[in-house]
Amino acid sequence: MKARRCVLPGSCVCQLEDFDLPDAPPTGGYLMEIHASLISPGTELGSYRRTGEGSSPYPVGYTAVGRVVAADAAADQSLKGKEVFLFPEDDRQSECHASHRTVGPG
């Protein structure tokens, strides 16, 4: 599916980009439609002000609120259609400033 997300392509530059997202959630996971997202001021402001040239644009966004639009067969089906708060952990702590996001098990 086509989705949109916020990326930081360089110092003090922010832009929206289209990206491909799997139509189905990951095994045991979910597909969310994001309604609102939050920032981590220290991390994202530091990233926004980064000075290194040649860095690839990368998606940002710390937490989000949205609706679960699909659940993998191994996931809790009762969450489909419900509004949830998403607080990703570790390496998944990004990509919440987007129209949609997949979420792993949990």
Rosetta blueprint (number, residue, H / E / L):
1 M L
2 K E
3 A E
4 R E
5 R E
6 C E
7 V E
8 L E
9 P E
10 G E
11 S L
12 C L
13 V E
14 C E
15 Q E
16 L E
17 E E
18 D E
19 F E
20 D E
21 L L
22 P L
23 D L
24 A L
25 P L
26 P L
27 T L
28 G L
29 G L
30 Y E
31 L E
32 M E
33 E E
34 I E
35 H E
36 A E
37 S E
38 L E
39 I L
40 S L
41 P H
42 G H
43 T H
44 E H
45 L H
46 G H
47 S H
48 Y H
49 R L
50 R L
51 T L
52 G L
53 E L
54 G L
55 S L
56 S L
57 P L
58 Y E
59 P E
60 V L
61 G L
62 Y L
63 T E
64 A E
65 V E
66 G E
67 R E
68 V E
69 V E
70 A E
71 A E
72 D L
73 A L
74 A L
75 A L
76 D L
77 Q H
78 S H
79 L H
80 K L
81 G L
82 K L
83 E E
84 V E
85 F E
86 L E
87 F L
88 P L
89 E L
90 D H
91 D H
92 R H
93 Q L
94 S L
95 E L
96 C L
97 H L
98 A E
99 S L
100 H E
101 R E
102 T E
103 V E
104 G L
105 P L
106 G L
